């Protein structure tokens, strides 16, 4: 089983929550267009001035997605129940 990588985009400022929420829509569109095997996306409000949008990809797709979408950072994804 391949590793899962969480690619993260950071948004700052008073509109960060709405921007991250909207960015997730585009991530879902990309997944559909590219027919990626994983369909895990989301956004999280970290504080009043910071929100993130993310998508999870497999190791095999990470380079392709990273080069196309230019996330700010990434980390190994561990699903928390």
C-alpha positions as CSV (number, residue, x, y, z in Angstrom):
1,X,0.0,0.0,0.0
2,X,1.4,3.4,-1.0
3,X,1.8,6.3,1.4
4,X,-0.7,9.1,1.3
5,X,0.5,12.7,1.2
6,X,-1.6,15.7,2.3
7,X,-0.9,18.7,0.1
8,X,-1.7,22.0,1.9
9,X,-2.4,25.5,0.7
10,X,-2.3,28.3,3.4
11,X,-4.5,31.3,3.2
12,X,-4.1,34.3,5.5
13,X,-6.1,37.4,6.3
14,X,-9.7,38.2,7.2
15,X,-11.0,36.4,4.1
16,X,-8.9,33.3,4.6
17,X,-11.8,31.0,5.6
18,X,-13.9,31.8,2.5
19,X,-10.8,31.6,0.2
20,X,-9.9,28.1,1.6
21,X,-13.4,26.9,1.2
22,X,-13.5,28.1,-2.4
23,X,-10.1,26.6,-3.2
24,X,-11.4,23.2,-2.1
25,X,-14.0,23.4,-4.9
26,X,-11.1,23.7,-7.4
27,X,-9.3,20.8,-5.9
28,X,-12.3,18.6,-6.3
29,X,-12.6,19.7,-9.9
30,X,-8.9,18.8,-10.5
31,X,-9.5,15.4,-9.0
32,X,-12.4,14.8,-11.3
33,X,-10.6,16.0,-14.4
34,X,-7.4,14.0,-13.7
35,X,-9.4,11.0,-12.5
36,X,-7.2,10.6,-9.4
37,X,-7.7,7.5,-7.3
38,X,-8.2,9.4,-4.0
39,X,-11.0,11.9,-3.4
40,X,-10.0,13.3,0.0
41,X,-10.2,17.1,0.2
42,X,-11.1,19.7,2.9
43,X,-10.5,23.0,4.4
44,X,-9.9,23.9,8.1
45,X,-10.1,27.3,9.8
46,X,-7.0,27.5,12.0
47,X,-7.6,31.0,13.4
48,X,-9.4,34.2,12.5
49,X,-6.6,35.0,10.1
50,X,-5.5,31.6,8.9
51,X,-7.2,28.8,7.0
52,X,-6.0,25.9,4.9
53,X,-7.3,23.9,2.0
54,X,-5.9,20.4,1.4
55,X,-6.1,17.3,-0.8
56,X,-4.6,13.9,-0.2
57,X,-2.8,12.1,-3.0
58,X,-0.8,8.9,-3.3
59,X,3.0,8.8,-3.5
60,X,2.6,8.0,-7.2
61,X,0.5,11.1,-8.0
62,X,2.3,13.5,-5.7
63,X,4.9,14.9,-8.1
64,X,2.3,15.4,-10.9
65,X,-0.1,17.2,-8.6
66,X,2.6,19.2,-6.8
67,X,4.0,20.5,-10.1
68,X,0.5,21.4,-11.5
69,X,-1.1,23.0,-8.4
70,X,1.9,24.3,-6.4
71,X,0.9,23.6,-2.8
72,X,2.6,25.5,-0.1
73,X,3.6,22.4,1.9
74,X,2.9,18.8,2.4
75,X,2.9,16.1,5.1
76,X,2.3,12.4,5.4
77,X,-1.4,11.9,5.8
78,X,-2.6,9.9,8.8
79,X,-6.4,9.4,9.0
80,X,-7.6,10.3,12.4
81,X,-10.8,8.6,13.6
